[in-house]
Amino acid sequence: MIQSLGAVFDYGIRKKICFDNPTRYIEAQDYYKHCNQEVKTDEEKAFSTEELARITEDAQKHLDNPRVLMSLLAKETGMRAGELAALHAEDLQDDFIHVHRQQIKVSEGKHNNLVEVGYTKDERMHPHNGRFIPITEEARTVIEAAKAIPGDSPYLFHEKNCSKMIPTDGYAQNLRKRCRRLGCVPTNNHAFRMAFNSRLIELGFSASDRALILGHEVQTNETHYSLTDKRRLDVIKDRLICKEEP
């Protein structure tokens, strides 16, 4: 709030509406005691291997549901929810998914309309033709199931016998309900992105390669996506023991 107020007064000074910024006399530290300073643990940010397995197994019962298929492709690609919703069938190449669109909400009066824009989250200020994500065999299976959904639509994921794209809110609600029913700690699409990044780390991909596939800066990947998940302690222990054995 202090930062927002400061920006307003700085704008006012530039426009000669006012001549001082009172927030420069305020110390944020004085207000920390009134704030909720709890942060999510790494276990709450990304799906574990076991959680991914439960989600995948449960999804096999609902392969006719486009929202379920969206979650399976998120697991295999780390795509954002808005990118999944706006994905066109023509964006699928032989070996890559061309991610260069997203679904966003645009407010018009009292209503929010869903629109497709030709850029991703990290490209809003400088579009550069999106990014390309390799298609794994699991992703290819999901894509074929999505293509089998009845109806003529430019979108890979759409309602049966309908051409409109799936709203991200509807996808998020469906994923949240399934995750809670399955006992998963995270319940949002971002947990797929975090888990996918961890998978790329285990496979030996560099930070620049991971950032290229996920669509963000290298520094962002290192700072916010590289987790220290305590659920992996048993895996680390087993690997260490194997290396120590003669």
VENHUDA-V989311 format. One record per residue. N is the residue number from 1. RES is the residue in three letters. SS is DSSP state (a for helix, b for strand, c for the rest). PSI is psi in whole degrees, 0 to 359 (NA if undefined). OMEGA is omega in whole degrees, -180 to 180 (* if undefined). Layout:
BEGIN
n:N res:RES ss:SS psi:PSI omega:OMEGA
n:N res:RES ss:SS psi:PSI omega:OMEGA
END
This chain:
BEGIN
n:1 res:MET ss:c psi:320 omega:178
n:2 res:ILE ss:a psi:318 omega:179
n:3 res:GLN ss:a psi:319 omega:180
n:4 res:SER ss:a psi:315 omega:178
n:5 res:LEU ss:a psi:319 omega:179
n:6 res:GLY ss:a psi:319 omega:179
n:7 res:ALA ss:a psi:323 omega:179
n:8 res:VAL ss:a psi:313 omega:-179
n:9 res:PHE ss:a psi:326 omega:176
n:10 res:ASP ss:a psi:320 omega:177
n:11 res:TYR ss:a psi:317 omega:179
n:12 res:GLY ss:a psi:323 omega:178
n:13 res:ILE ss:a psi:317 omega:-180
n:14 res:ARG ss:a psi:326 omega:-179
n:15 res:LYS ss:c psi:4 omega:180
n:16 res:LYS ss:c psi:31 omega:175
n:17 res:ILE ss:c psi:327 omega:176
n:18 res:CYS ss:c psi:173 omega:-172
n:19 res:PHE ss:c psi:8 omega:178
n:20 res:ASP ss:c psi:157 omega:178
n:21 res:ASN ss:c psi:101 omega:-175
n:22 res:PRO ss:a psi:341 omega:-179
n:23 res:THR ss:a psi:344 omega:179
n:24 res:ARG ss:a psi:350 omega:177
n:25 res:TYR ss:a psi:2 omega:-176
n:26 res:ILE ss:c psi:132 omega:177
n:27 res:GLU ss:c psi:121 omega:-179
n:28 res:ALA ss:a psi:326 omega:-178
n:29 res:GLN ss:a psi:332 omega:-179
n:30 res:ASP ss:a psi:345 omega:-175
n:31 res:TYR ss:a psi:354 omega:-177
n:32 res:TYR ss:a psi:325 omega:-177
n:33 res:LYS ss:a psi:340 omega:179
n:34 res:HIS ss:a psi:358 omega:-174
n:35 res:CYS ss:c psi:152 omega:173
n:36 res:ASN ss:c psi:109 omega:-175
n:37 res:GLN ss:c psi:14 omega:178
n:38 res:GLU ss:c psi:139 omega:177
n:39 res:VAL ss:c psi:153 omega:180
n:40 res:LYS ss:c psi:140 omega:173
n:41 res:THR ss:c psi:164 omega:179
n:42 res:ASP ss:a psi:330 omega:179
n:43 res:GLU ss:a psi:337 omega:179
n:44 res:GLU ss:a psi:352 omega:-176
n:45 res:LYS ss:a psi:331 omega:-175
n:46 res:ALA ss:c psi:147 omega:174
n:47 res:PHE ss:c psi:139 omega:174
n:48 res:SER ss:c psi:170 omega:178
n:49 res:THR ss:a psi:320 omega:-180
n:50 res:GLU ss:a psi:320 omega:179
n:51 res:GLU ss:a psi:320 omega:177
n:52 res:LEU ss:a psi:321 omega:179
n:53 res:ALA ss:a psi:319 omega:179
n:54 res:ARG ss:a psi:317 omega:180
n:55 res:ILE ss:a psi:317 omega:-179
n:56 res:THR ss:a psi:315 omega:-180
n:57 res:GLU ss:a psi:316 omega:180
n:58 res:ASP ss:a psi:325 omega:-178
n:59 res:ALA ss:a psi:333 omega:-178
n:60 res:GLN ss:a psi:339 omega:179
n:61 res:LYS ss:a psi:351 omega:-173
n:62 res:HIS ss:a psi:40 omega:-176
n:63 res:LEU ss:c psi:354 omega:175
n:64 res:ASP ss:c psi:0 omega:-180
n:65 res:ASN ss:c psi:116 omega:-177
n:66 res:PRO ss:a psi:331 omega:-180
n:67 res:ARG ss:a psi:323 omega:177
n:68 res:VAL ss:a psi:318 omega:179
n:69 res:LEU ss:a psi:325 omega:177
n:70 res:MET ss:a psi:318 omega:-180
n:71 res:SER ss:a psi:324 omega:180
n:72 res:LEU ss:a psi:323 omega:177
n:73 res:LEU ss:a psi:327 omega:176
n:74 res:ALA ss:a psi:320 omega:179
n:75 res:LYS ss:a psi:323 omega:-175
n:76 res:GLU ss:a psi:349 omega:-175
n:77 res:THR ss:a psi:340 omega:-176
n:78 res:GLY ss:c psi:20 omega:-179
n:79 res:MET ss:c psi:149 omega:176
n:80 res:ARG ss:c psi:158 omega:-178
n:81 res:ALA ss:a psi:315 omega:-180
n:82 res:GLY ss:a psi:329 omega:178
n:83 res:GLU ss:a psi:320 omega:178
n:84 res:LEU ss:a psi:316 omega:-177
n:85 res:ALA ss:a psi:326 omega:-176
n:86 res:ALA ss:c psi:7 omega:-177
n:87 res:LEU ss:c psi:125 omega:178
n:88 res:HIS ss:b psi:151 omega:176
n:89 res:ALA ss:a psi:327 omega:-179
n:90 res:GLU ss:a psi:350 omega:178
n:91 res:ASP ss:a psi:355 omega:-179
n:92 res:LEU ss:b psi:118 omega:177
n:93 res:GLN ss:c psi:185 omega:-177
n:94 res:ASP ss:c psi:313 omega:-175
n:95 res:ASP ss:c psi:357 omega:-176
n:96 res:PHE ss:b psi:153 omega:169
n:97 res:ILE ss:b psi:125 omega:178
n:98 res:HIS ss:b psi:107 omega:-178
n:99 res:VAL ss:b psi:107 omega:-178
n:100 res:HIS ss:c psi:19 omega:177
n:101 res:ARG ss:c psi:164 omega:172
n:102 res:GLN ss:b psi:158 omega:176
n:103 res:GLN ss:b psi:133 omega:177
n:104 res:ILE ss:b psi:164 omega:175
n:105 res:LYS ss:b psi:135 omega:176
n:106 res:VAL ss:b psi:123 omega:-179
n:107 res:SER ss:b psi:129 omega:175
n:108 res:GLU ss:b psi:99 omega:-175
n:109 res:GLY ss:c psi:236 omega:-180
n:110 res:LYS ss:c psi:1 omega:-174
n:111 res:HIS ss:b psi:149 omega:173
n:112 res:ASN ss:b psi:124 omega:178
n:113 res:ASN ss:b psi:142 omega:177
n:114 res:LEU ss:b psi:127 omega:180
n:115 res:VAL ss:b psi:156 omega:176
n:116 res:GLU ss:b psi:134 omega:177
n:117 res:VAL ss:b psi:154 omega:-174
n:118 res:GLY ss:c psi:42 omega:175
n:119 res:TYR ss:c psi:158 omega:178
n:120 res:THR ss:c psi:177 omega:-174
n:121 res:LYS ss:a psi:318 omega:-177
n:122 res:ASP ss:a psi:359 omega:-177
n:123 res:GLU ss:a psi:5 omega:-171
n:124 res:ARG ss:c psi:319 omega:-178
n:125 res:MET ss:c psi:341 omega:-179
n:126 res:HIS ss:c psi:77 omega:179
n:127 res:PRO ss:c psi:137 omega:179
n:128 res:HIS ss:c psi:42 omega:174
n:129 res:ASN ss:c psi:27 omega:172
n:130 res:GLY ss:c psi:209 omega:-178
n:131 res:ARG ss:b psi:169 omega:-178
n:132 res:PHE ss:b psi:128 omega:-179
n:133 res:ILE ss:b psi:127 omega:179
n:134 res:PRO ss:b psi:144 omega:179
n:135 res:ILE ss:c psi:114 omega:175
n:136 res:THR ss:c psi:169 omega:178
n:137 res:GLU ss:a psi:322 omega:178
n:138 res:GLU ss:a psi:318 omega:178
n:139 res:ALA ss:a psi:322 omega:180
n:140 res:ARG ss:a psi:322 omega:178
n:141 res:THR ss:a psi:318 omega:178
n:142 res:VAL ss:a psi:317 omega:-179
n:143 res:ILE ss:a psi:317 omega:180
n:144 res:GLU ss:a psi:322 omega:178
n:145 res:ALA ss:a psi:322 omega:180
n:146 res:ALA ss:a psi:322 omega:179
n:147 res:LYS ss:a psi:338 omega:-179
n:148 res:ALA ss:c psi:355 omega:179
n:149 res:ILE ss:c psi:127 omega:-178
n:150 res:PRO ss:c psi:141 omega:178
n:151 res:GLY ss:c psi:153 omega:180
n:152 res:ASP ss:c psi:110 omega:-177
n:153 res:SER ss:c psi:146 omega:174
n:154 res:PRO ss:c psi:342 omega:-176
n:155 res:TYR ss:b psi:142 omega:177
n:156 res:LEU ss:c psi:319 omega:180
n:157 res:PHE ss:c psi:120 omega:180
n:158 res:HIS ss:b psi:163 omega:177
n:159 res:GLU ss:c psi:155 omega:177
n:160 res:LYS ss:c psi:132 omega:178
n:161 res:ASN ss:c psi:34 omega:-180
n:162 res:CYS ss:c psi:146 omega:-176
n:163 res:SER ss:c psi:350 omega:-174
n:164 res:LYS ss:c psi:150 omega:177
n:165 res:MET ss:b psi:157 omega:180
n:166 res:ILE ss:c psi:129 omega:176
n:167 res:PRO ss:c psi:138 omega:-180
n:168 res:THR ss:a psi:327 omega:179
n:169 res:ASP ss:a psi:320 omega:179
n:170 res:GLY ss:a psi:319 omega:176
n:171 res:TYR ss:a psi:314 omega:-178
n:172 res:ALA ss:a psi:320 omega:180
n:173 res:GLN ss:a psi:317 omega:179
n:174 res:ASN ss:a psi:315 omega:-180
n:175 res:LEU ss:a psi:318 omega:-179
n:176 res:ARG ss:a psi:316 omega:180
n:177 res:LYS ss:a psi:316 omega:-179
n:178 res:ARG ss:a psi:318 omega:-179
n:179 res:CYS ss:a psi:319 omega:179
n:180 res:ARG ss:a psi:320 omega:179
n:181 res:ARG ss:a psi:327 omega:-178
n:182 res:LEU ss:c psi:358 omega:178
n:183 res:GLY ss:c psi:25 omega:178
n:184 res:CYS ss:c psi:144 omega:179
n:185 res:VAL ss:c psi:303 omega:174
n:186 res:PRO ss:c psi:156 omega:-179
n:187 res:THR ss:c psi:18 omega:-176
n:188 res:ASN ss:c psi:165 omega:-177
n:189 res:ASN ss:c psi:330 omega:-178
n:190 res:HIS ss:a psi:333 omega:179
n:191 res:ALA ss:a psi:334 omega:174
n:192 res:PHE ss:a psi:318 omega:179
n:193 res:ARG ss:a psi:317 omega:-179
n:194 res:MET ss:a psi:317 omega:-180
n:195 res:ALA ss:a psi:322 omega:179
n:196 res:PHE ss:a psi:320 omega:177
n:197 res:ASN ss:a psi:317 omega:178
n:198 res:SER ss:a psi:323 omega:178
n:199 res:ARG ss:a psi:318 omega:179
n:200 res:LEU ss:a psi:325 omega:177
n:201 res:ILE ss:a psi:314 omega:-179
n:202 res:GLU ss:a psi:329 omega:179
n:203 res:LEU ss:c psi:356 omega:175
n:204 res:GLY ss:c psi:14 omega:179
n:205 res:PHE ss:c psi:142 omega:179
n:206 res:SER ss:c psi:166 omega:179
n:207 res:ALA ss:a psi:322 omega:-180
n:208 res:SER ss:a psi:322 omega:177
n:209 res:ASP ss:a psi:317 omega:-180
n:210 res:ARG ss:a psi:318 omega:179
n:211 res:ALA ss:a psi:323 omega:180
n:212 res:LEU ss:a psi:317 omega:-178
n:213 res:ILE ss:a psi:321 omega:-176
n:214 res:LEU ss:a psi:340 omega:176
n:215 res:GLY ss:c psi:51 omega:173
n:216 res:HIS ss:c psi:181 omega:-178
n:217 res:GLU ss:c psi:154 omega:178
n:218 res:VAL ss:a psi:318 omega:-179
n:219 res:GLN ss:a psi:322 omega:178
n:220 res:THR ss:a psi:318 omega:-180
n:221 res:ASN ss:a psi:313 omega:-177
n:222 res:GLU ss:a psi:325 omega:-175
n:223 res:THR ss:a psi:319 omega:-170
n:224 res:HIS ss:a psi:346 omega:-174
n:225 res:TYR ss:a psi:342 omega:-179
n:226 res:SER ss:c psi:106 omega:-169
n:227 res:LEU ss:c psi:160 omega:172
n:228 res:THR ss:c psi:80 omega:-173
n:229 res:ASP ss:c psi:115 omega:-178
n:230 res:LYS ss:a psi:341 omega:179
n:231 res:ARG ss:a psi:347 omega:-180
n:232 res:ARG ss:a psi:5 omega:-177
n:233 res:LEU ss:a psi:320 omega:179
n:234 res:ASP ss:a psi:320 omega:179
n:235 res:VAL ss:a psi:316 omega:179
n:236 res:ILE ss:a psi:317 omega:-180
n:237 res:LYS ss:a psi:313 omega:-178
n:238 res:ASP ss:a psi:320 omega:-180
n:239 res:ARG ss:a psi:320 omega:179
n:240 res:LEU ss:a psi:316 omega:-179
n:241 res:ILE ss:a psi:319 omega:180
n:242 res:CYS ss:a psi:322 omega:-179
n:243 res:LYS ss:a psi:330 omega:-177
n:244 res:GLU ss:a psi:337 omega:-178
n:245 res:GLU ss:c psi:138 omega:-179
n:246 res:PRO ss:c psi:NA omega:*
END
